[in-house]
Amino acid sequence: MTEWIEDSATRATGTEHAARAALPRPPRRMKSTTRSFTVGEGKGYLTVAGTPEGKVAEVMVRMAKQGSTLAGMMDAFSSTVTRGLQHGVPLEVLVADYVGTRFEPSGLTNDPEIKQASSVMDYVGRRLALDHLPYDVRGGLGVLTAEERAAKATIDGVGDAVWTDLVGLSMSAPVVARPRRS
């Protein structure tokens, strides 16, 4: 509830502050990893800090070219992801929103597990998924390592055998004749 004062400024009366739940404070010291990356022509650093239980607590993306629009957007993105995690949003929900986003810079990366990314946010989402989500969740998002993709292709029977079956199928298909016009 707010109270109007004569100069049209407002002042909180105290009931607003009581409705807001206090967030648990993150530990003063957390273990973190920092990884440098490139996506297309963009260069940056991804720092992920975790709780002692192994959960992701903070994500920070710093682009090498400070002062650029992309650097400002990535700072806002980092803040949003971190706040979401603090408020209890599961990491897989955040990752699902960011994987597949498309904007420049995009293209080849220097990460051997993620060959291409459609944006910096796409790369960060994929990297977080590979490092912190179980296989079944990543499989649902379509985020697999090169080895996992190869193993999945072998298990699913995809490969040279598929082409053989397609050739055999085309040879065994009945020929349908068109009716003649007079």
N, C-alpha and C positions, 0 to 999 in steps of 0.2 A: 504494500500500500504506500502511496506517495502523498506528500502534503504540499500544497501550493503555498508559496511565499509571495510577498508583494512584487518582487522583481521577476516573477514568472520562473524562477528556478525551483527545482524540486529537491526534496530531502526524503530519504528513506526513513520510515518510522520504526523499523526494527523487525517487522514481521517478514519482510523479504529475506533477510539474512537467516532467519530460523528455518525457512523452507529449503534452503540449499544444503544438501548433504556434504559433509566434509570428506574430501578425497583422502585415501590413505597416502601417507607420504612415502615416496620412494626412498630406499636406503641412501645414505650420504655417499657411499662408495659402491659402485657396481662394476662388474667385469664387462668389458666391451671389446669388440673387434672392429677394426677399421680396414676397409678394403678400397683400393683405388679402382676406378673403372672408366671405361670409355664406351660411349654409345654414339656411333656415327662420328661426328666432329666434336661432341661434347665430352668433357673430361670432368670427373668428380670423385668424391669420397663418400662412402657409405659407412656410417658408424652405427652399430647396433649394441645397445647395453641391455643386460639381462639381470633378473633377480637371482638370488642364491638358489632358488628352485629351478632355474633354467628357463623361465618365461621371459619373453621380450618385454622390456619396460620402456625403452626409448629408442626412437629411430631418428637419425640425423643425416640429411643429405646436403653436402656442400659442393657446389659447382666451382670449378677452378676459376672461371671468369666472374669474379664478384662484381656486383653492380649491374649485371645484365638482368633482363626480364626473367630469364630462365632461373637464375640464381635466386631471385626474389620468390618466384613461384615454388621452387624446391624448398626454401625456408618455410613457407606457409604450409606446404605439403608435410614437411617433417613435424611441424607443430601440431597439425591436425591428426596425424597418425599417432603421435605420442599422447595427445589428449584423449583420443579414442581408446587407446590401450589403458590409460589411467582410469577411464570411466567404465572399463569392463567389456569393451567391444572385443570379441574374439579375433585373433590375428587372421584366421582364415576368411572372415567376413571382409576385412580390410583388403587382404590380398586379392580376393575375388573381384573387388571393385576396381583395382588398379591394373591387374593383368589384362593386357589387350588394348589399353588406351593408346591412341595414335596421335603423335605430333612430333615435330622436329625438336631436337635431333633424334634421328632413328637410324637403324642400320646395324652393321657389324659391331660386336663388342670384343673386348680383350679377355673375356671370361670363357674358359674352355667348356664349361657346362651350359652356358647360354650363348649360343652362336650369334643370334640376332635378337634385337629388341625393337619394338615399334615406338618406344619413347623411353625417357629416363624413368618415368613412373612404372612402365611395364617392366623394365629391368629390375628396379627395386622390388617390385612385387614378386617377380620370379625368384630373385635372390633370397628374399625372406622366406618364400615357400620352400625352396631347396634346403635352406639351413635350419628351418624351425618347424616345418609341418610334416606329419607322417605321410607315407607313400599313398595311402588310400585317399587322403584329402587332396594331395597334389595330383593324383591321377584324375580325380574329378574335375580339377581345374585345367588339366592338360599341361601341367608343368612337370616334366620328367627330365632326368639327365640323359645324356647320349647313350650310356650303358643301359639304363632302364628302358629307353625307347627300343634299342636293339633286342633286349631280352623279351620285351612285350611283342615285338614283331615276330620273333621266333616262336613264342608260345601261341600267338594267335594264328600262326600258319601263314602269315603274310610274307611274301618274298617271291622267289622265282617260281614256286609252285602255283601261285595265283595266275601267272601268265600262261603256264601250261594248261591249267584248267580253262582259262578263257578261250584258248585256241581249240581245245577239245570240245568245249561247249558250242562254239560257232560251227564246228564241223558236224556236230550231231543235231543241230537245230533243223526242224523240218522246213522245207521250202514252201512258201505260201505263194500260190499263183494268183495273179490278178485276173479278174474276169475280162474277157475280150469284149471290146466294143465293136459293134457292127456298123 
